[in-house]
């Protein structure tokens, strides 16, 4: 992946967030097109991220991709769910837990995975507990 384009897209995401995601997103869309055409997964993108990356920018980039991608975010979500299942990289999991959509369609699976993350990564416990509580509410409604 093009390192310059990745940096440009992350910078653009940061500016878009300040403008409530209204404005030019050509670098975000060019990077998405490269991602979709290249058949790579998010691990390939992760490996090319600059060391000075802001995790919120990465999370917002992937959220934008989910909305703009040709598969309605399915490929992004599969990768994010894999990061949560692996439970090995705190930064990746942080990004996965800060999307517009929760990982794992099945509430029971989501709750179990989030409990594992909360037990393994105390810094993410609060976010996991919020998501677990919401998922339990949805389970009661179903």
Buried (B, 14 or more C-beta within 10 A) or exposed (E): BEEEBBBBBBEBBBEBBEEEBEEEBEBBBBBBEBBBEEEBBBEEBBEBBEEEBBBBBBBBBBBBBBEBBEEEBEBBBEBBBBBBBEBEBBEBBBBBBBBEEBBBEEBEBBBEBBBBBBEBBEEBBEBBEEBBEBBBEEEEEE
